[in-house]
Amino acid sequence: MAAMLKVLDPTAPLERSTLAAQPSLPRLRGAVVGFIDNSKPNFDHLADALTDLLSERCGVRSVIKRRKRAASVPAPDEVLDELAGQCDLVITGSGD
């Protein structure tokens, strides 16, 4: 008898409509950059270091950081809407 293998898909279902690709930013100077921290260890340290680098070397105007309650859940719509409305660029990351 052949063995059965059960495959699980770990991705969350897409709850938001797909967004059209946006053009690249011509430069970061004056931009507002957002970070979505997935709440894993050490991403906050990476985001802090990137904030310093982006501010000092690239001249970003400001950085907005938001933290998800857990890595396994999507960011709330309110957070996504806030960042989409205020940021020129959003970086989402993973730590460990």
Sine and cosine of phi, psi and omega as CSV:
sin_phi,cos_phi,sin_psi,cos_psi,sin_omega,cos_omega
0.00,0.00,0.70,-0.71,-0.02,-1.00
-0.97,0.24,0.62,-0.79,0.04,-1.00
-0.97,0.26,0.55,-0.83,0.03,-1.00
-0.99,-0.16,0.66,-0.75,0.02,-1.00
-0.86,-0.51,0.85,-0.53,0.02,-1.00
-0.99,-0.13,0.81,-0.58,0.00,-1.00
-0.95,-0.32,0.79,-0.61,0.01,-1.00
-0.96,-0.29,0.64,-0.77,0.04,-1.00
-0.99,-0.12,0.92,-0.39,-0.08,-1.00
-0.99,0.14,-0.01,1.00,-0.06,-1.00
-0.99,0.16,0.59,-0.81,0.04,-1.00
-0.97,0.23,0.51,-0.86,0.05,-1.00
-0.91,0.41,0.57,-0.82,0.02,-1.00
-0.95,0.30,0.88,-0.47,-0.06,-1.00
-0.98,-0.22,-0.28,0.96,-0.01,-1.00
-0.94,-0.34,0.43,-0.90,0.04,-1.00
-0.92,0.39,0.47,-0.88,0.01,-1.00
-0.94,0.35,0.72,-0.70,0.00,-1.00
-1.00,-0.08,0.55,-0.84,0.05,-1.00
-0.94,0.35,0.55,-0.83,0.05,-1.00
-0.89,0.46,0.64,-0.77,0.00,-1.00
-0.98,-0.21,0.47,-0.89,0.04,-1.00
-0.92,0.40,0.43,-0.90,0.05,-1.00
-0.91,0.43,0.49,-0.87,0.09,-1.00
-0.95,0.31,0.72,-0.70,0.01,-1.00
-0.93,0.38,-0.48,0.88,0.03,-1.00
-0.30,-0.95,0.32,-0.95,0.01,-1.00
-1.00,-0.06,-0.32,0.95,-0.02,-1.00
-0.83,0.56,0.83,-0.56,0.02,-1.00
1.00,0.08,-0.06,1.00,-0.04,-1.00
-0.99,0.17,0.38,-0.93,0.15,-0.99
-0.96,-0.26,0.82,-0.57,-0.05,-1.00
-0.93,-0.37,0.70,-0.72,0.05,-1.00
-0.93,-0.37,0.51,-0.86,0.10,-1.00
-0.83,-0.56,0.71,-0.71,0.18,-0.98
-0.94,-0.35,0.94,-0.35,-0.01,-1.00
-1.00,0.07,0.81,-0.59,-0.05,-1.00
-0.99,0.11,0.09,1.00,0.08,-1.00
0.97,0.25,0.21,0.98,0.14,-0.99
-0.99,0.16,0.41,-0.91,-0.01,-1.00
-0.85,0.53,0.64,-0.77,0.15,-0.99
0.99,0.12,-0.21,0.98,0.03,-1.00
-0.90,0.43,-0.55,0.83,0.01,-1.00
-0.87,0.49,-0.59,0.81,0.04,-1.00
-0.92,0.39,-0.66,0.75,0.04,-1.00
-0.90,0.44,-0.70,0.71,0.00,-1.00
-0.89,0.45,-0.63,0.78,0.04,-1.00
-0.90,0.44,-0.69,0.72,0.01,-1.00
-0.90,0.43,-0.67,0.74,0.03,-1.00
-0.91,0.41,-0.59,0.81,0.05,-1.00
-0.87,0.50,-0.74,0.67,0.03,-1.00
-0.87,0.49,-0.72,0.70,-0.01,-1.00
-0.89,0.45,-0.73,0.68,-0.01,-1.00
-0.90,0.44,-0.59,0.81,0.01,-1.00
-0.95,0.32,-0.76,0.65,-0.10,-0.99
-0.96,0.28,-0.69,0.72,-0.11,-0.99
-1.00,-0.10,-0.47,0.88,-0.11,-0.99
-0.93,-0.36,-0.19,0.98,0.06,-1.00
0.96,0.29,0.50,0.87,0.05,-1.00
-0.89,0.45,0.56,-0.83,-0.06,-1.00
-0.96,0.29,-0.71,0.71,0.00,-1.00
-0.35,-0.94,0.25,-0.97,0.01,-1.00
-0.77,-0.64,0.72,-0.70,0.06,-1.00
-0.90,-0.43,0.80,-0.60,-0.01,-1.00
-0.90,-0.44,0.73,-0.69,0.08,-1.00
-0.75,-0.66,0.59,-0.81,-0.07,-1.00
-0.88,-0.47,0.78,-0.63,0.09,-1.00
-0.95,0.30,0.40,-0.92,-0.01,-1.00
-0.97,0.25,-0.38,0.93,0.03,-1.00
-0.34,-0.94,0.48,-0.88,-0.01,-1.00
-0.92,0.40,-0.42,0.91,-0.12,-0.99
-1.00,0.06,-0.01,1.00,-0.01,-1.00
-0.86,-0.52,0.49,-0.87,0.04,-1.00
-0.94,0.33,0.36,-0.93,0.10,-0.99
-0.91,0.41,0.60,-0.80,0.02,-1.00
-0.88,0.48,0.51,-0.86,0.01,-1.00
-0.82,0.57,-0.59,0.81,-0.01,-1.00
-0.88,0.47,-0.63,0.77,0.02,-1.00
-0.93,0.37,-0.71,0.71,0.02,-1.00
-0.88,0.47,-0.68,0.74,0.02,-1.00
-0.91,0.42,-0.66,0.75,0.03,-1.00
-0.87,0.50,-0.76,0.65,-0.03,-1.00
-0.92,0.40,-0.64,0.77,0.02,-1.00
-0.89,0.45,-0.57,0.82,-0.02,-1.00
-0.99,0.16,-0.39,0.92,-0.11,-0.99
-0.93,-0.37,-0.32,0.95,-0.15,-0.99
-0.95,-0.31,0.52,-0.85,0.13,-0.99
-1.00,0.04,-0.38,0.92,-0.06,-1.00
-0.47,-0.88,0.70,-0.71,0.06,-1.00
-0.82,-0.57,0.74,-0.67,0.03,-1.00
-0.91,-0.40,0.80,-0.60,0.09,-1.00
-0.94,-0.33,0.59,-0.81,-0.12,-0.99
-0.59,-0.81,0.15,-0.99,0.01,-1.00
-0.74,-0.67,0.66,-0.75,0.04,-1.00
-0.93,-0.38,-0.19,-0.98,0.09,-1.00
0.56,-0.83,0.00,0.00,0.00,0.00
